[in-house]
Every structure is written in structure tokens, then in C-alpha cells.
């Protein structure tokens, strides 16, 4: 009788233990499934975002390329198409400017060859007011002890500076090398505008 009772107790304990393990296994499996679903959903969301971003970037690039293509066709078909000229590099001592004439919208590049370490001063660009008078437009400091050798800027309109129309930057400019004995340089900004830059020279103020 004792053996039978002991067997019954052992069987009940085993059944309860098995049931608990089965329930624990179901919980673990359920949690694992939920975690897997979350990971998959997150991964799909990230892939979708990345794909969308790449598509947007591709669309922007295509739009820019199309605009460039249209501008080129417009330029080629115009009565006076824009053609990039070779740089002629006018110089004064170690200072060089890449062209003697620019269109509106073109960058003015300044290169400085090796300066003496004690050479310091300013490169001042003067825009024309009339045939004999100028106003400073842009100043670029230089220092022979530094490493800066190249520089560029673009003559533009400026409401803040009261430069309201293209007429105020067209004409013969002067470049002065303040703090040195180097001769002045001169270059011209013509009334012609680079294709695609017309909007930058619409009258303001």
C-alpha cells in the first residue's frame, strides 16, 4: 500500500513538473516568436527607409542632370553661346588672378606663390563707380608665415551693401596689394551672364 501511494505521489510530481516545463517552454517559444517578429518588422522598416532615401537622392540627381542638359541645349542654341575660355593668369609679383575678363557669375580665382615670411597685408578688390573712381568690394588678408595659397570669390549683388543692380559691378576692376610694393592689377567684369545664373543678377533693393 505504501509503495502504491508513493508511486502515485511520484507520478503526480512528475506530471506537475512536466506540465510546468511544457508551460515554460510555451512561454519561451512565444517570447522568441514575438522578438523575431519585432526584429523582422524593424529590419523591413529600415530597408524601406533606406530605399526611399536612395530613391529621393536618385530623383534629385536626375533632376539636376536634366536641368544641366536643358541649360546646355539653351546655351548651345543661343545667339551668343557661353564658351569657357582658357585662363590667362595675370600676375603681380607672387599674386595671380586667373582671367583678365569675367562674365557675371564666374568665380575669380586668386593664387599666391611663395611669399616671404615677413610679407603681410591685404588684397583689396575695388569695383568701379565710374571711369576714375572705385569702391572696395572685397578684402583678402595674406600672411607669408601662413599656408593659405589659393582663394576665390564671385562678384554678386548685395542688398545689405546697397549693390542693387548688375550695372554696379560691371566694368573695369582694380586689385591693390596693400602693404607691398607690388603693382596693381586690373580685370574686367562684362555684362554677359553665365547661363543659369540670370536669377542672381535681377535688380534688388
C-alpha positions as CSV (number, residue, x, y, z in Angstrom):
1,X,0.0,0.0,0.0
2,X,2.9,2.3,0.9
3,X,4.6,1.6,-2.4
4,X,1.4,2.3,-4.4
5,X,0.9,5.6,-2.6
6,X,4.5,6.5,-3.1
7,X,4.2,5.7,-6.8
8,X,1.1,7.8,-7.1
9,X,2.8,10.8,-5.4
10,X,5.8,10.4,-7.6
11,X,3.6,10.2,-10.7
12,X,1.8,13.4,-9.7
13,X,5.0,15.2,-9.0
14,X,6.3,14.1,-12.5
15,X,3.1,15.2,-14.2
16,X,3.2,18.6,-12.5
17,X,6.8,19.1,-13.3
18,X,6.2,18.1,-16.9
19,X,3.3,20.5,-17.1
20,X,5.3,23.3,-15.7
21,X,8.2,22.6,-18.1
22,X,5.7,22.5,-21.0
23,X,4.2,25.8,-19.9
24,X,7.6,27.4,-19.6
25,X,8.6,26.1,-23.0
26,X,5.4,27.6,-24.5
27,X,6.2,31.0,-22.8
28,X,9.8,30.9,-24.1
29,X,8.7,30.0,-27.6
30,X,6.0,32.7,-27.6
31,X,8.6,35.3,-26.4
32,X,11.0,34.1,-29.1
33,X,8.4,34.4,-31.8
34,X,7.5,37.9,-30.6
35,X,11.1,39.0,-30.6
36,X,11.7,37.6,-34.1
37,X,8.6,39.4,-35.4
38,X,9.8,42.7,-33.9
39,X,13.3,42.2,-35.4
40,X,11.8,41.4,-38.8
41,X,9.4,44.4,-38.8
42,X,12.2,46.7,-37.7
43,X,14.6,45.4,-40.4
44,X,11.9,45.8,-43.1
45,X,11.2,49.4,-41.9
46,X,14.9,50.3,-42.1
47,X,15.2,48.8,-45.5
48,X,12.1,50.7,-46.7
49,X,13.5,54.0,-45.3
50,X,16.9,53.4,-46.9
51,X,15.3,52.5,-50.2
52,X,13.1,55.6,-50.0
53,X,16.1,57.8,-49.2
54,X,18.1,56.4,-52.1
55,X,15.1,56.9,-54.4
56,X,14.8,60.6,-53.3
57,X,18.6,61.1,-53.9
58,X,18.4,59.5,-57.3
59,X,15.4,61.7,-58.2
60,X,17.3,64.8,-57.2
61,X,20.4,63.8,-59.2
62,X,18.2,63.0,-62.2
63,X,16.5,66.4,-61.8
64,X,19.9,68.2,-61.6
65,X,21.2,66.4,-64.6
66,X,18.1,67.2,-66.6
67,X,18.4,70.9,-65.7
68,X,22.1,70.9,-66.7
69,X,21.1,69.2,-70.0
70,X,18.4,71.8,-70.6
71,X,20.8,74.7,-69.8
72,X,23.4,73.3,-72.2
73,X,20.8,73.0,-75.0
74,X,19.6,76.5,-74.3
75,X,23.2,77.8,-74.3
76,X,24.2,76.0,-77.5
77,X,21.1,77.4,-79.3
78,X,21.6,81.0,-78.1
79,X,22.9,83.7,-80.4
80,X,25.9,84.2,-78.2
81,X,26.7,80.8,-76.5
82,X,28.9,80.7,-73.4
83,X,32.3,79.1,-74.1
84,X,34.8,78.5,-71.3
85,X,38.0,80.5,-72.1
86,X,41.5,79.4,-71.2
87,X,42.8,81.0,-68.1
88,X,45.4,83.7,-68.9
89,X,46.7,84.3,-65.3
90,X,47.5,88.0,-65.0
91,X,50.2,88.5,-62.3
92,X,51.8,90.9,-60.0
93,X,54.8,89.5,-58.0
94,X,53.6,86.3,-56.4
95,X,49.9,87.2,-56.9
96,X,48.0,85.7,-59.8
97,X,44.4,86.1,-61.0
98,X,43.1,83.5,-63.4
99,X,41.5,85.8,-66.0
100,X,41.6,89.3,-67.4
101,X,37.9,89.3,-68.1
102,X,34.9,87.6,-66.4
103,X,31.3,87.1,-67.0
104,X,28.8,87.7,-64.3
105,X,28.5,84.5,-62.3
106,X,32.1,83.4,-62.9
107,X,34.4,82.9,-59.9
108,X,37.6,84.9,-59.6
109,X,40.4,82.7,-58.6
110,X,43.5,84.1,-56.8
111,X,46.7,82.1,-56.4
112,X,49.6,83.2,-54.3
113,X,53.0,81.8,-54.9
114,X,55.6,81.6,-52.1
115,X,55.7,84.8,-50.0
116,X,58.5,85.9,-47.7
117,X,57.6,85.1,-44.1
118,X,57.6,88.8,-43.2
119,X,55.2,89.7,-46.0
120,X,51.8,90.6,-44.7
121,X,49.0,92.8,-46.0
122,X,45.7,92.7,-47.8
123,X,44.5,92.1,-51.3
124,X,41.7,94.6,-51.9
125,X,39.3,94.3,-54.9
126,X,37.8,97.6,-56.0
127,X,34.7,97.7,-58.1
128,X,34.2,100.7,-60.5
129,X,31.9,103.6,-59.7
130,X,32.8,105.5,-62.9
131,X,35.8,105.7,-65.2
132,X,38.1,107.2,-62.5
133,X,36.6,106.2,-59.1
134,X,36.3,102.9,-57.2
135,X,34.9,101.4,-54.1
136,X,36.3,98.5,-52.1
137,X,34.2,95.4,-52.7
138,X,36.2,92.5,-51.2
139,X,39.3,92.2,-49.0
140,X,41.5,89.2,-48.6
141,X,44.3,89.3,-45.9
142,X,47.6,87.5,-46.6
143,X,50.4,86.4,-44.4
144,X,53.7,84.9,-45.6
145,X,54.0,82.9,-42.4
146,X,50.8,81.0,-43.2
147,X,49.9,78.2,-45.6
148,X,47.0,79.7,-47.5
149,X,47.8,80.0,-51.2
150,X,44.5,79.8,-53.1
151,X,41.3,81.8,-52.8
152,X,38.2,82.6,-54.9
153,X,35.0,84.7,-54.8
154,X,32.2,85.8,-57.1
155,X,31.1,89.4,-57.6
156,X,27.4,89.5,-56.6
157,X,24.6,91.9,-55.8
158,X,24.0,92.6,-52.1
159,X,21.0,94.3,-50.6
160,X,22.9,94.7,-47.4
161,X,25.8,96.6,-49.1
162,X,23.4,98.5,-51.4
163,X,24.7,96.9,-54.6
164,X,21.3,96.7,-56.2
165,X,21.9,96.0,-59.9
166,X,24.4,94.3,-62.2
167,X,25.5,97.8,-63.6
168,X,27.2,98.4,-60.2
169,X,29.6,95.5,-60.6
170,X,30.1,95.6,-64.4
171,X,33.3,97.4,-65.7
172,X,37.0,97.6,-65.0
173,X,38.0,96.4,-61.5
174,X,41.3,97.2,-59.7
175,X,43.2,94.9,-57.4
176,X,45.6,96.6,-54.9
177,X,48.1,94.7,-52.8
178,X,48.2,96.8,-49.6
179,X,51.3,96.5,-47.5
180,X,53.5,95.7,-50.5
181,X,55.3,97.4,-53.4
182,X,53.6,95.1,-56.0
183,X,51.8,96.8,-58.9
184,X,48.0,96.9,-59.1
185,X,46.2,94.5,-61.3
186,X,43.1,95.2,-63.5
187,X,40.4,93.0,-64.8
188,X,37.0,93.4,-66.4
189,X,33.6,92.1,-65.4
190,X,31.4,92.1,-68.6
191,X,27.6,92.4,-68.8
192,X,27.3,88.9,-70.1
193,X,25.9,86.4,-67.6
194,X,26.8,82.7,-67.3
195,X,23.9,80.5,-68.4
196,X,21.8,79.5,-65.4
197,X,22.9,82.5,-63.2
198,X,20.5,85.1,-64.5
199,X,18.4,85.0,-61.3
200,X,21.4,86.1,-59.3
201,X,21.6,89.4,-61.1
202,X,18.0,90.5,-61.1
203,X,17.7,94.0,-59.7
204,X,17.1,94.2,-55.9
205,X,16.7,96.9,-53.2
